[in-house]
Amino acid sequence: MADILDFSEAIERSSEMGQQRHLLLGNGFSIACRPESFRYGQLFDEADFSALSIDAGPLFKLLGTADFEQAIEVLRISADILELYDQADGELMAQMGADAHALKEALADVLARKHPDNVGEIEDAEYASARRFLAKFDANIYTVNYDLLLYWTLMQKIDPELESDDGFRSDPDDEETQYVIWDDYGSFDQRIFYLHGGLHLYDAGTQLRKITWVRTGIPLVDQIRSALSENVYPHVVTEGTSEQKLGRIEHSPFLHRGLKSLTRCGGSLFVYGHSLDPNDEHVLDRIESSKILSVYVSLHGDPDSEDNRRIRERAELMSEHRLQHEAPKPRHRRKQLEVNFYDAGSVEVWG
């Protein structure tokens, strides 16, 4: 088994190699802050499934999961399979599709309701610790989470200073709006990427908007709840499979640019709190086809646990897959990807 580094050792190793450091955050970043709010099981217990045509309990029990994305995937696949039969029940297929959509909306709703109500519920000391963690990364920061924790952390006016350009600017046609918009043409300094969208982002058709507290004085979660009450949902990716997520991403210039940016990265990439699951294969594929020279993957708890063995195996495959990707030019060979592991418990993200 590969050595498990201390986080400080991993940072030192990347520094010795003179590599700029990128960061990819998974759900572990949020769980480390508020375990009671961001574990899927807790979300399931608090979700409102009244819009479903069936009882959600037996559905999730049958699937053996509390993962909304897996349930959405199964409903969609089931509807597709039914369509193959000559005597398929069109009404049943439509109902399955509607239930998949209802689950997606239930997830968005419970994320807003279970989310800490406002930025002040996180202590200044916690923010300061998280900012010290983020400050160790001098290049891009990516997250597959769509909660507000990263955004809240970046907006704090406390040391250390952080570059937090997420590509959103004032609307040049109306600078007094209560929101800011993503500048598709001028966001070249962007270094914060929400790969699966965010609860604070809304697709307004011709604009992607970000709601803000500073322009309204209204807590972001209150704004989200207000939007949900009007059946306006955040710009987030909750599809089940990696292929479905990729389809959603490719229809959003904002999400597409984030994923494409990952492909262009060089240096080192630190992965924190991400389980390298197959439903994020589209993200892992971009890492494999990138110019990143070394990747550092966090392991939580016993390195020999079943979950961590699976993470290690998938991480090691990145190096093999790197050599299988076609080089951008015939004479250029992709460099071997070095894979390292570090102990998530040695990272004091939230203090």
C-alpha positions in Angstrom: 0.0 0.0 0.0 1.2 3.5 -0.8 2.4 5.7 2.1 -0.3 7.9 3.6 1.2 11.4 4.0 0.4 14.0 6.6 -1.2 17.0 4.9 1.8 19.2 5.7 4.0 16.6 4.2 1.9 16.6 1.0 2.1 20.4 0.8 5.8 20.3 1.3 6.3 17.7 -1.3 4.4 19.7 -3.9 6.4 22.8 -2.9 9.7 21.0 -3.4 8.6 20.1 -6.9 7.9 23.7 -7.6 4.3 23.0 -8.7 1.4 25.4 -8.4 -1.4 23.8 -6.4 -5.1 23.4 -7.4 -7.8 22.2 -5.1 -10.9 20.0 -5.7 -13.4 19.9 -2.9 -16.0 17.1 -2.4 -18.8 16.7 0.1 -16.3 15.9 2.9 -15.5 19.7 3.0 -19.1 20.4 4.0 -19.5 17.4 6.3 -16.4 18.4 8.2 -18.1 21.7 9.0 -21.6 20.6 9.9 -22.0 16.8 9.8 -25.7 17.1 10.9 -26.5 19.2 7.8 -24.7 17.6 4.9 -24.9 13.9 5.1 -27.2 12.3 2.6 -29.0 10.2 5.2 -29.9 13.4 7.1 -31.2 15.0 4.0 -33.4 12.0 3.3 -34.9 12.2 6.8 -35.8 15.9 6.3 -37.0 15.8 2.7 -40.6 16.5 1.6 -41.6 13.7 -0.8 -45.3 14.6 -1.0 -45.0 15.4 -4.7 -44.1 11.8 -5.6 -46.8 9.4 -6.8 -45.4 6.6 -4.6 -44.0 6.3 -1.1 -40.4 7.4 -1.1 -39.5 5.1 1.8 -39.9 1.8 0.1 -38.3 3.2 -3.1 -35.1 4.2 -1.3 -35.2 1.0 0.8 -35.4 -1.1 -2.4 -32.4 0.7 -3.8 -30.5 0.3 -0.6 -29.4 3.9 -0.5 -30.3 7.4 0.8 -28.6 9.0 -2.3 -31.1 11.1 -4.2 -29.0 11.0 -7.3 -29.1 7.2 -7.5 -32.9 7.2 -7.1 -33.3 9.8 -9.8 -31.1 7.6 -12.1 -33.1 4.5 -11.5 -36.5 6.2 -12.2 -35.2 7.6 -15.5 -33.7 4.3 -16.6 -36.8 2.4 -15.7 -38.9 4.8 -17.8 -36.5 4.3 -20.7 -36.7 0.5 -20.4 -40.5 0.5 -20.4 -40.4 2.5 -23.7 -38.7 -0.5 -25.4 -41.8 -2.6 -24.9 -44.6 -2.6 -27.6 -47.4 -2.3 -25.0 -45.6 0.2 -22.8 -47.8 2.3 -20.5 -47.2 5.9 -21.6 -48.9 7.2 -18.5 -46.6 5.2 -16.3 -43.5 6.3 -18.1 -44.6 9.9 -17.8 -45.2 9.4 -14.1 -41.8 8.0 -13.5 -40.3 11.0 -15.3 -42.4 13.3 -13.1 -41.3 11.5 -10.0 -37.6 11.8 -11.0 -38.2 15.5 -11.4 -40.0 15.7 -8.1 -37.0 14.0 -6.4 -34.7 16.6 -7.9 -36.9 19.4 -6.5 -37.1 17.7 -3.1 -33.3 17.6 -3.0 -33.0 21.3 -3.9 -35.6 22.2 -1.3 -34.1 20.1 1.5 -30.6 21.5 0.8 -31.9 25.0 1.4 -33.9 24.0 4.5 -31.1 22.0 6.1 -28.4 24.5 5.2 -27.2 26.8 8.0 -29.6 29.7 8.0 -27.0 32.5 7.5 -23.4 33.2 7.2 -23.2 34.1 10.9 -23.9 30.6 12.0 -20.3 29.6 11.2 -17.9 31.0 13.8 -15.2 33.5 12.7 -12.6 31.1 14.0 -14.0 28.4 11.7 -13.9 30.8 8.7 -10.3 31.8 9.5 -9.2 28.2 9.7 -10.9 27.4 6.4 -9.3 30.4 4.8 -5.9 29.3 6.0 -6.6 26.0 4.3 -7.7 27.5 1.1 -4.7 29.9 1.1 -2.4 27.0 0.6 -3.6 26.7 -3.0 -2.3 29.3 -5.3 -4.1 28.3 -8.4 -7.7 27.2 -9.1 -10.3 26.0 -6.6 -13.0 23.6 -7.8 -15.9 22.2 -5.9 -18.6 19.6 -6.8 -20.7 20.8 -3.8 -23.6 23.2 -4.4 -24.0 24.5 -0.8 -22.9 27.9 0.3 -20.0 27.1 2.6 -17.2 27.8 0.1 -18.9 31.0 -1.0 -19.5 32.2 2.5 -15.8 31.4 3.4 -14.5 33.4 0.4 -16.6 36.4 1.1 -15.3 36.9 4.7 -13.2 40.1 5.2 -10.7 38.4 7.5 -7.1 37.2 7.1 -5.6 35.6 5.2 -6.5 37.4 1.9 -7.7 35.1 -0.8 -8.2 35.5 -4.6 -11.9 34.7 -5.0 -12.9 35.6 -8.5 -15.8 33.4 -9.5 -16.5 35.2 -12.8 -19.5 37.2 -11.6 -19.7 41.0 -12.2 -22.2 43.8 -12.0 -24.7 43.9 -14.8 -23.3 46.6 -17.1 -26.9 47.5 -18.2 -28.1 47.9 -14.6 -25.5 48.1 -11.9 -28.2 48.6 -9.2 -29.6 45.1 -9.5 -29.8 42.9 -6.3 -27.7 40.3 -8.1 -24.6 40.0 -10.1 -24.2 38.1 -13.4 -21.6 35.7 -14.8 -19.5 37.5 -17.5 -19.1 34.8 -20.2 -16.7 37.0 -22.2 -14.6 38.6 -19.6 -14.2 36.0 -16.9 -10.7 35.1 -17.8 -9.4 35.8 -14.2 -11.9 33.3 -12.7 -10.3 30.9 -10.3 -13.3 29.6 -8.3 -15.3 27.0 -10.2 -18.6 25.4 -9.0 -18.5 22.4 -11.3 -22.1 21.3 -10.4 -23.5 24.8 -9.9 -24.6 26.3 -6.6 -27.6 27.2 -4.5 -26.8 30.8 -4.9 -26.9 30.6 -8.8 -30.0 31.0 -10.9 -30.5 30.6 -14.7 -32.5 33.6 -15.8 -32.5 32.6 -19.5 -30.2 35.1 -21.0 -28.2 35.5 -17.8 -26.7 33.4 -15.1 -27.3 35.3 -11.8 -25.7 35.1 -8.4 -27.8 36.3 -5.5 -25.9 38.2 -2.9 -26.3 39.4 0.7 -24.4 42.7 0.3 -26.9 44.0 -2.3 -30.0 43.0 -0.5 -29.3 42.6 3.3 -31.4 39.4 3.0 -29.6 36.2 4.1 -28.9 34.0 1.1 -30.8 31.0 2.4 -33.9 33.2 2.9 -33.5 34.3 -0.7 -33.2 30.7 -1.8 -36.3 29.7 0.2 -38.3 32.6 -1.3 -37.3 31.5 -4.8 -38.2 27.9 -4.1 -41.7 29.0 -2.9 -42.1 30.5 -6.4 -40.9 27.3 -8.0 -37.6 28.8 -9.0 -34.8 26.4 -8.4 -31.1 26.9 -8.1 -28.7 26.2 -11.1 -27.4 22.8 -9.8 -26.6 19.5 -11.2 -28.4 16.7 -9.4 -28.6 14.1 -12.2 -27.6 10.6 -11.2 -25.0 9.2 -13.6 -21.8 10.9 -14.8 -23.1 10.8 -18.3 -26.3 12.6 -17.3 -24.4 15.1 -15.3 -22.1 15.8 -18.3 -25.2 16.3 -20.5 -26.4 18.9 -18.1 -23.0 20.6 -17.8 -22.6 20.8 -21.6 -25.8 22.8 -21.9 -24.5 25.4 -19.5 -21.7 27.7 -20.6 -20.8 28.4 -16.9 -20.6 24.7 -16.0 -18.9 23.8 -19.2 -16.1 26.4 -18.7 -15.4 25.1 -15.2 -15.0 21.5 -16.4 -12.9 22.6 -19.4 -10.7 24.7 -17.1 -9.9 21.6 -15.1 -8.5 20.0 -18.3 -6.1 22.9 -18.7 -4.6 22.6 -15.3 -0.9 21.8 -14.7 1.1 21.4 -11.5 -0.5 19.5 -8.7 -4.1 18.9 -7.7 -5.2 18.3 -4.1 -8.5 16.4 -3.7 -10.2 16.8 -0.4 -13.3 15.1 0.8 -14.2 13.5 -2.5 -14.9 9.7 -2.8 -14.0 9.4 -6.5 -17.4 7.8 -7.2 -18.4 6.7 -10.7 -21.1 9.3 -10.8 -18.3 11.9 -11.0 -16.4 10.1 -13.7 -16.7 13.1 -15.9 -14.6 15.1 -13.4 -12.0 12.3 -13.0 -11.7 12.0 -16.8 -10.8 15.7 -17.0 -8.1 15.2 -14.4 -6.7 12.3 -16.4 -6.6 14.2 -19.6 -5.2 17.4 -18.0 -1.5 18.5 -17.6 -1.6 17.9 -13.9 1.7 16.2 -12.9 0.7 15.0 -9.4 -2.5 14.4 -7.5 -2.9 14.2 -3.8 -6.1 12.4 -2.6 -7.4 12.6 1.0 -8.4 9.4 2.8 -10.7 9.7 5.9 -10.2 7.1 8.6 -8.7 3.7 8.2 -6.8 3.5 4.9 -7.7 -0.1 4.6 -11.4 0.4 5.0 -13.6 -0.8 2.1 -14.4 2.8 1.0 -10.7 3.9 1.2 -9.5 0.8 -0.7 -11.9 1.7 -3.5 -10.8 5.3 -3.5 -7.1 4.2 -3.7 -7.8 1.8 -6.6 -9.7 4.5 -8.6 -7.0 7.0 -7.9 -4.3 4.6 -9.1 -6.2 4.1 -12.3 -5.8 7.8 -13.0 -2.2 7.2 -13.8 -3.0 4.3 -16.1 -5.7 6.2 -17.9 -3.4 9.2 -18.4 -1.2 7.3 -20.7 -4.3 6.1 -22.7 -5.5 9.6 -23.5 -4.5 10.8 -26.9 -1.9 13.5 -26.7 -2.8 17.0 -28.1 -0.1 16.7 -30.7 1.3 13.4 -32.2 4.9 14.2 -31.1 3.8 15.1 -27.6 3.6 12.3 -25.0 1.5 12.9 -21.9 3.6 12.8 -18.7 3.0 10.1 -16.1 0.6 11.2 -13.4 2.0 10.7 -9.9 -0.7 9.6 -7.3 -0.3 10.4 -3.6 -2.5 10.0 -0.6 -2.8 12.0 2.6 -4.7 11.7 5.8 -7.8 13.9 5.9 -7.6 13.9 9.7 -4.4 15.9 9.5 -6.2 18.8 7.8 -7.7 21.3 10.1 -10.1 22.7 7.6 -12.6 24.2 10.1 -10.4 24.3 13.1 
